Amino acid sequence: MSINDIIEEALTLSPKDRYLIIEKLHESLNVSNPEVEKAWIEESIRRSKAYERGELETVTYEEVFGK
């Protein structure tokens, strides 16, 4: 069965079943990488400590999203 056959078959399904397929496919793409997660946690801690020591300049929400 080719990818086009799978797509054609999927399009004959009910909206509810197509949504379920979409959700499962989306979940399969969002698998976290433990090494990346660990690196982000370490970076978050590093930035938090630097902020607490006054070593980071910050900007307000308005400065970031208000423009």
C-alpha positions as CSV (number, residue, x, y, z in Angstrom):
1,M,0.0,0.0,0.0
2,S,1.4,3.4,-1.0
3,I,1.2,6.6,0.9
4,N,-1.4,7.8,-1.6
5,D,-3.5,4.7,-1.0
6,I,-3.3,5.4,2.8
7,I,-4.3,9.0,2.3
8,E,-7.2,8.1,0.0
9,E,-8.4,5.5,2.5
10,A,-8.1,7.9,5.4
11,L,-10.2,10.5,3.6
12,T,-13.1,8.1,3.5
13,L,-13.2,7.9,7.3
14,S,-15.5,9.9,9.5
15,P,-14.2,13.3,10.8
16,K,-13.8,11.8,14.3
17,D,-11.6,9.0,13.0
18,R,-9.5,11.3,10.8
19,Y,-9.0,13.5,13.8
20,L,-7.8,10.5,15.8
21,I,-5.3,9.7,13.1
22,I,-4.1,13.3,13.1
23,E,-3.6,13.2,16.8
24,K,-1.7,10.0,16.8
25,L,0.6,11.1,14.0
26,H,1.2,14.4,15.8
27,E,2.0,12.7,19.0
28,S,4.5,10.5,17.1
29,L,6.4,13.6,15.9
30,N,6.6,15.2,19.4
31,V,8.8,12.7,21.1
32,S,11.1,14.5,23.5
33,N,14.8,13.9,23.6
34,P,16.0,13.4,27.1
35,E,19.4,15.0,26.3
36,V,17.7,18.1,24.9
37,E,15.3,18.3,27.9
38,K,18.3,18.0,30.3
39,A,20.2,20.8,28.4
40,W,17.1,23.1,28.6
41,I,16.7,22.5,32.3
42,E,20.4,23.2,32.9
43,E,20.2,26.4,30.8
44,S,17.0,27.5,32.6
45,I,18.8,27.1,36.0
46,R,21.9,28.9,34.7
47,R,19.8,31.8,33.5
48,S,17.7,31.9,36.7
49,K,20.8,32.1,38.9
50,A,22.3,34.8,36.6
51,Y,19.1,36.8,37.0
52,E,19.1,36.5,40.7
53,R,22.8,37.7,40.8
54,G,21.8,40.7,38.7
55,E,23.8,39.6,35.7
56,L,21.0,39.6,33.2
57,E,19.1,42.5,31.8
58,T,15.4,41.9,31.4
59,V,12.7,43.4,29.2
60,T,9.0,43.8,30.0
61,Y,6.2,41.9,28.4
62,E,5.1,45.0,26.5
63,E,8.6,45.5,25.1
64,V,8.6,41.9,23.7
65,F,5.0,41.5,22.6
66,G,3.7,45.0,22.4
67,K,5.6,45.8,19.2
